[in-house]
Amino acid sequence: MSESKDPIKQHRLAELITVINEIVRYWRELGRKRYDANPPADGRSFEEHWPLFLNLLLLDQAIRWSKALRPLSWNCEN
């Protein structure tokens, strides 16, 4: 049986995709609330701002993780 047809791995992948979709849905709701509270002056819709908002959230998460993991690399000879 090849790895791509392993039902356990496919099930885990489906669970991971579901979790990621829930996180993105949460971020979208957060962005919608912030957008509705302070609509931009340029008059663009939330759908036009959403990709930029998502990019900023992903960048923020990447920075937080890099800061959190930085102590693990101290005193390492890389």
N, C-alpha and C positions, 0 to 999 in steps of 0.2 A: 504494500500500500504506500503510495507516494505521500509526501508531507502535505502537498496541497489538497489532498482529498481526506486528510485526517479530520474526522468530525469533531474531535475535541478542540483542535486548533481553530477550526472554523467557528465553533461555538464561542470560544474565547475572543476571537476577532470580532464577532458580532456584538459581544458584550462591550468590548472596547469602543467600537464605533458608536454604540448607544450612549455610553458615558460621555464621549467627546461631543456628540450631538446635544446632549443635555447641558453640558458646560457652555457650548456656543449659544444655545437657546437662552440660558441664564444671562450671558453677556449681552445678548441682543435686547432682552428685556431691560437690563440695566442701561444700555445705550439709549433705548427708547424713552425711558423715564428722564434721563438727563437731557435728551433732545427736547422733550415736551416741556421741561422746566425752563430751558434756556434756548429757544429756537435761534438759529443763526440769522444774522442780518442779511445774508446773501439770498435768503428765500429758498435755498435748495431743500429738497425733501430728506427725510431720514434715510431713505433707501440710497440716496446719493452719498450721504455721510457714513453709512454703515461700514463700507470696506476700510475706510481710514480709521474709524473707531476700533474695528477688529484688529487691524495692524498695530495700533497703539497698545491695545490690551495684550496682544501676544508679545510685543517688545517688552512691555512692563513685566510680564511673567518671566521672560527669559532673563531679564536683569535681576529680578528677585532670586531666581534659582541660582544664577551665577554667583551672586553675593552669598547665598546660603551655603553653597558648596565650596567656596573659596578656602575656608579653613582646612578642608580635607587635603588640599594640595600644599599646604605649608610644610616646610622641612622636607620636601620631596626633591630628588635630583632628577629633573626632567631635562 
